[in-house]
Amino acid sequence: MAWVADIAKDSVKGVVGTGLISGLAMVWQHYYGSTAESAYKKLVSPVQLSQWQLWLWGAATVFLVIFGVSSTLRRRTAGGAVAVSGDAALDPKIEIRTEDSPPYQITDVKGGHVESTVKVGIKNAGGKTLSNCKVYIERIAPPTNSPGGDTHLLEGSGFHLRHDDPEKLLDIASHWDHLDKFKFSTPVSGGFFDSSVYMEDGTKRTFAVRVVATECERSALFEIETDAAKRLHLKFLNYIN
């Protein structure tokens, strides 16, 4: 009975089951009522079908194959559509992450000097497009002497992120091997030689990266420091909200 219920739920199994039952019925009709001797002769002798029966049998077989393949493809397509629809129904959510490896932490040689750069990745982890996104650096501790205050605009282009877009990488800070200080990769309001935006080596600092979109916002706390080779290291600590 469970097999019958399974057939009732699956159209492909229903058609195949109907074909099998029909075949069994034909065999039963062929041998039913025969004597033992005649039944044995029919069993060991090939079944003779007329031309129209052969055509009918072939057409039924082709129909079953085509119907089964098309039904399987329809189910797979419908399943993919349901998955996409389910992702799109999720609430808006932002992920901010980094790792101690490329592409988040890289070194590059320019003009005979080594530049160390650390980055964060911003990912749309929800189901709706994130629009007009802007990124800020804030809550720097120990604080810098920047006249811009505690909040600094890192990315103000107002970019968009779909739920199926790859994460967006943003530079957080860069450090040259011939210098003893570094700065965040924010636009410098006071000019290139504004020393107040630079931070001395040897001091471990924490700061927050805040991503603001029209749909939602999120902040994460990070730790940044330089090593003996004057290369930057960025570590994710926790989400603030």
C-alpha positions as CSV (number, residue, x, y, z in Angstrom):
1,M,0.0,0.0,0.0
2,A,2.9,2.3,0.7
3,W,4.1,1.7,-2.9
4,V,0.7,2.6,-4.2
5,A,0.6,5.8,-2.2
6,D,4.1,6.7,-3.5
7,I,2.9,6.2,-7.1
8,A,-0.1,8.5,-6.5
9,K,2.2,11.3,-5.4
10,D,4.7,11.0,-8.3
11,S,3.4,11.4,-11.8
12,V,6.4,9.6,-13.4
13,K,6.0,6.6,-11.1
14,G,2.3,6.6,-11.9
15,V,2.9,6.4,-15.6
16,V,5.6,3.7,-15.3
17,G,3.4,1.8,-12.8
18,T,0.5,1.9,-15.2
19,G,2.7,0.5,-18.0
20,L,3.9,-2.3,-15.8
21,I,0.4,-3.2,-14.7
22,S,-0.8,-3.2,-18.3
23,G,2.1,-5.5,-19.3
24,L,1.3,-7.9,-16.5
25,A,-2.4,-7.8,-17.6
26,M,-1.4,-8.8,-21.1
27,V,0.7,-11.7,-19.8
28,W,-2.1,-12.8,-17.5
29,Q,-4.6,-12.7,-20.4
30,H,-2.1,-14.7,-22.6
31,Y,-1.8,-17.5,-20.1
32,Y,-5.0,-17.4,-18.2
33,G,-7.3,-20.5,-18.7
34,S,-4.6,-22.5,-20.5
35,T,-3.9,-26.1,-19.6
36,A,-0.5,-26.9,-18.0
37,E,0.8,-28.3,-21.3
38,S,-0.4,-25.4,-23.4
39,A,0.8,-22.8,-20.8
40,Y,4.2,-24.4,-20.9
41,K,4.3,-24.2,-24.7
42,K,3.3,-20.6,-24.6
43,L,5.9,-19.8,-21.9
44,V,8.9,-21.3,-23.8
45,S,7.8,-20.0,-27.2
46,P,8.3,-16.4,-28.3
47,V,5.2,-14.1,-28.1
48,Q,3.9,-13.4,-31.5
49,L,2.6,-9.8,-31.9
50,S,0.9,-8.3,-34.8
51,Q,2.4,-5.3,-36.6
52,W,-0.1,-2.8,-35.0
53,Q,0.7,-4.3,-31.5
54,L,4.4,-3.7,-32.2
55,W,3.8,-0.1,-33.2
56,L,1.6,0.4,-30.1
57,W,4.2,-1.1,-27.8
58,G,7.0,1.0,-29.3
59,A,4.9,4.2,-29.1
60,A,4.1,3.5,-25.5
61,T,7.7,3.0,-24.6
62,V,8.9,6.2,-26.3
63,F,6.1,8.1,-24.5
64,L,7.1,6.8,-21.1
65,V,10.7,7.7,-21.6
66,I,9.9,11.3,-22.9
67,F,7.4,11.8,-20.1
68,G,9.8,10.6,-17.4
69,V,12.6,12.8,-18.6
70,S,10.5,16.0,-19.0
71,S,8.9,15.5,-15.5
72,T,12.3,15.1,-13.9
73,L,13.6,18.3,-15.6
74,R,10.4,20.2,-14.5
75,R,10.9,19.1,-10.9
76,R,14.6,20.2,-10.9
77,T,13.7,23.6,-12.4
78,A,10.9,24.1,-9.9
79,G,13.2,23.2,-7.1
80,G,15.8,25.8,-8.2
81,A,13.2,28.4,-8.5
82,V,11.9,27.7,-5.0
83,A,15.5,27.9,-3.6
84,V,16.0,31.3,-5.3
85,S,12.7,32.5,-4.1
86,G,13.5,31.4,-0.5
87,D,16.8,33.3,-0.6
88,A,15.0,36.4,-1.9
89,A,12.5,36.2,1.0
90,L,15.2,36.5,3.7
91,D,15.6,39.7,5.7
92,P,18.4,42.1,4.7
93,K,21.7,41.3,6.4
94,I,25.3,42.4,6.1
95,E,28.4,40.3,6.8
96,I,31.8,41.9,7.4
97,R,34.8,39.6,7.5
98,T,38.6,39.3,7.1
99,E,41.3,36.6,7.3
100,D,45.0,36.5,7.9
101,S,45.6,35.5,4.2
102,P,45.0,36.8,0.7
103,P,42.9,38.5,-0.6
104,Y,42.3,40.2,2.8
105,Q,46.0,40.7,3.7
106,I,48.5,41.2,0.9
107,T,52.0,42.6,0.3
108,D,53.2,44.3,-2.9
109,V,56.6,45.7,-4.0
110,K,56.4,49.2,-5.4
111,G,59.5,51.4,-6.2
112,G,61.8,49.1,-4.2
113,H,59.6,49.2,-1.1
114,V,57.1,46.7,0.3
115,E,53.6,47.8,0.9
116,S,51.4,45.9,3.3
117,T,47.6,46.2,2.9
118,V,44.8,44.8,5.0
119,K,41.2,44.6,3.7
120,V,37.7,43.6,4.8
121,G,35.0,41.8,2.7
122,I,31.5,43.0,2.8
123,K,28.8,40.5,1.8
124,N,25.1,40.7,1.3
125,A,23.9,37.7,3.5
126,G,20.2,38.5,3.2
127,G,17.6,38.2,0.4
128,K,17.2,41.8,-0.7
129,T,19.5,44.1,-2.6
130,L,21.5,46.5,-0.3
131,S,21.4,50.0,-1.8
132,N,23.3,53.2,-1.3
133,C,25.9,51.5,0.9
134,K,28.5,53.6,2.7
135,V,31.3,52.4,5.0
136,Y,32.7,54.2,8.0
137,I,35.6,53.6,10.4
138,E,34.8,54.6,14.0
139,R,35.5,53.9,17.7
140,I,39.3,54.0,17.2
141,A,41.1,53.1,20.5
142,P,43.5,54.4,21.4
143,P,42.1,57.4,19.5
144,T,44.1,59.4,16.9
145,N,44.6,63.1,16.8
146,S,42.6,63.5,13.6
147,P,40.6,66.7,13.5
148,G,37.8,64.8,11.8
149,G,36.7,63.3,15.1
150,D,36.1,59.6,15.8
151,T,34.2,58.7,12.7
152,H,35.9,58.6,9.2
153,L,34.2,57.9,5.9
154,L,36.0,54.9,4.2
155,E,33.7,54.4,1.2
156,G,31.1,56.9,0.2
157,S,30.2,55.9,-3.4
158,G,26.8,54.5,-2.4
159,F,27.4,51.1,-4.0
160,H,24.8,48.3,-4.3
161,L,25.1,44.7,-3.3
162,R,22.7,42.0,-4.6
163,H,22.2,38.8,-2.5
164,D,24.0,36.8,-5.2
165,D,26.9,39.2,-5.7
166,P,30.4,38.3,-4.5
167,E,31.7,40.1,-1.4
168,K,33.1,43.6,-2.0
169,L,36.7,44.1,-0.8
170,L,37.7,47.4,0.8
171,D,41.2,48.5,1.8
172,I,41.3,49.3,5.5
173,A,44.9,50.4,6.0
174,S,48.4,50.3,4.3
175,H,51.9,50.4,5.6
176,W,55.3,50.9,3.9
177,D,58.3,49.0,5.1
178,H,60.5,52.2,5.2
179,L,58.1,54.1,7.5
180,D,57.4,53.7,11.2
181,K,53.7,54.7,11.0
182,F,50.6,53.9,8.9
183,K,47.1,55.3,8.3
184,F,43.6,54.1,7.5
185,S,42.7,54.1,3.8
186,T,40.2,57.0,4.3
187,P,40.2,60.2,2.2
188,V,42.6,62.7,3.8
189,S,40.8,65.9,4.5
190,G,43.8,67.9,5.6
191,G,46.0,67.0,2.7
192,F,48.6,64.3,2.1
193,F,51.1,65.7,4.7
194,D,48.5,65.9,7.5
195,S,50.4,63.9,10.2
196,S,47.4,63.7,12.5
197,V,45.9,60.8,10.4
198,Y,49.0,58.6,10.9
199,M,49.4,56.1,13.7
200,E,52.7,55.0,15.2
201,D,53.9,51.4,15.0
202,G,54.0,49.3,18.1
203,T,50.5,50.3,19.3
204,K,47.7,47.7,19.0
205,R,44.5,49.4,18.2
206,T,40.8,48.4,17.9
207,F,38.2,50.1,15.7
208,A,34.8,49.5,14.3
209,V,33.8,49.1,10.6
210,R,30.2,50.3,10.1
211,V,28.3,49.5,6.9
212,V,25.2,51.6,6.3
213,A,22.7,50.7,3.6
214,T,19.2,52.0,3.0
215,E,17.8,48.6,4.1
216,C,19.9,48.0,7.2
217,E,23.3,48.6,8.8
218,R,25.9,46.6,10.8
219,S,29.1,47.2,12.7
220,A,32.0,44.9,13.5
221,L,35.0,45.4,15.8
222,F,38.5,44.7,14.5
223,E,42.0,44.8,15.9
224,I,45.0,46.1,13.9
225,E,48.8,46.0,14.6
226,T,52.2,45.9,12.9
227,D,54.8,43.1,13.3
228,A,58.6,43.3,13.3
229,A,58.7,43.3,9.5
230,K,56.4,46.3,9.5
231,R,53.5,44.4,8.0
232,L,49.9,44.9,9.1
233,H,47.7,42.3,10.6
234,L,43.9,42.7,10.9
235,K,41.8,40.5,13.2
236,F,38.0,40.2,13.4
237,L,36.8,40.4,17.0
238,N,33.0,40.5,17.1
239,Y,29.9,42.1,15.8
240,I,28.6,45.1,17.7
241,N,25.1,44.9,16.3
